[in-house]
Amino acid sequence: MKEPLWTKDFIFVSIIQFVLMLSMYGLFVTLPIYATQQYDASVSMGGLVASIFIIGALLARLVTGKKAGEYGSKKMLVIGSSILVIATLLYFVTVSVEMMLTVRFLHGIGFGIATTATGIIVAQVMPIARSGEGIGYFSLGVVLAIAVGPFIGIGIVDQWGYNWLFIFTIIMTIVSFSLAILIKKPAGEVLYKASRGFKLQHYFAKKAVPVAFSMFIMALAYSSILSFLTSYTQEIGIGAVSAYYFLIYAGMILLSRPFTGPLIDRKGGNAVAYPALVLYAIGMIILSQMQMPWQLFVAAAFIGLGYGNFQSTTQALAIKIVPREEVGLATSTYFIFLDLGLGFGPLLFGSLIPYVGYSGLYLIMTILILINIFGYYLLHGRKDHSYQETSTLRI
């Protein structure tokens, strides 16, 4: 008989992940414009309003895995959610772009702590034998937030203004805090004494680094879509339908996730990772050559099946291959590499566009994905069978 997956704590932590991601994406696409309109900030300063949030989240992730091992994952979630409530209330009292930057940095710290803690808790409360399935469903919160969050944020601003968007964000953080209080301390959680001095092993799970690095490469490639797809579609005259990319992308993940998660648990990560990388490459090459809306929709379907499932697979693998006392470090390690890829990619690839164009950029991304098929094999794939047999995770 299967151990239950949909426990109260699993449901609560999944809801927390979703509402935090939803409000984050709602603000992420609207606040740069708010800064330029409200405070007469430059476009580059408006961009900083977005990027300083990521910086705060990255710094928080760097220490949250370690601190969760010392003080407990629930405590870190409550702390992160508390910071989020305070930060979102402060949006109402910002009177300058400098204050906005400070609030965004604080918001990023709270977000980094809370979402790292949710990743740790979900690994602690789900059955070992269903970890692939559990991570698959849990990470749907991110997928849905990417698709729905920008629509909600832009829609609220267009209909009622920014103050109502801030109210919506406050409500989401209060929901997060309330559910964090209700979650039980994970059974069997292993804490260790606080360590002194700086050592990399205090902040990164060594065994999780290879698979996290493979995800970093794929996040680099996907950042080109998040940052430049709208401009690309406008250039080729199909900008009016670009928003549908994210809906189709999310829809394909929703349809496939009930099958790919259990497949990871039965057959191992390779059973999903290799097909996902091939599908990702196919989607990217279609994107590079598209001229018509239907090609964008087909590319979105392939990339949803590819990148979307590779992301959940690598997250599941990162926590499967470490001892239970390193689940927190493995989770923070994974998200640090993921965020670095999404954050660093636009800076790197933006400088290429004047030379190769958008089509050339996505061809380069296709090559990068194909290279990573071999890279994944070297970093993890050739050892996946042994990890499947001797997984050390014990919750």
Number of C-alpha atoms within 10 A of each C-alpha: 3 7 11 10 18 13 11 13 21 22 17 20 25 23 18 27 25 25 21 24 23 26 24 22 20 27 22 19 16 18 20 21 18 18 23 18 12 12 15 14 19 14 13 10 17 22 17 17 27 20 19 20 24 23 20 21 27 25 15 24 31 21 18 29 30 26 25 28 23 17 16 22 30 22 17 25 33 22 17 28 29 19 21 29 21 17 23 22 16 19 20 13 10 14 11 13 19 15 14 20 21 18 23 27 22 23 27 29 25 29 30 29 32 34 28 32 31 26 28 29 28 22 27 25 24 22 18 20 17 21 26 30 26 26 24 28 18 23 21 20 19 21 23 20 23 22 21 19 24 22 16 19 27 17 14 18 18 10 9 10 13 20 13 14 21 22 15 17 25 21 16 23 27 19 17 27 22 16 19 25 14 13 18 12 16 18 9 12 18 16 15 13 9 11 11 7 6 8 9 9 10 20 20 23 27 15 18 26 19 19 25 27 21 25 27 25 23 23 23 25 27 22 21 21 21 14 17 16 20 17 15 20 22 13 11 13 13 17 15 11 15 18 15 15 23 21 19 21 26 25 18 20 24 19 12 15 22 14 13 25 25 18 18 25 19 15 13 22 27 23 17 22 25 19 16 25 26 20 22 30 26 19 26 30 19 22 26 22 15 20 14 12 19 11 16 25 23 19 26 26 23 25 31 29 29 27 27 26 27 27 21 28 27 26 26 26 27 24 30 27 23 22 16 20 17 26 31 32 31 32 29 33 26 31 23 23 22 23 21 17 21 23 19 14 22 20 13 12 20 16 10 14 15 10 10 13 13 25 18 16 21 26 19 18 26 23 14 17 26 16 13 19 20 12 18 21 17 14 18 22 21 11 12 20 15 12 17 18 9 11 17 15 19 16 18
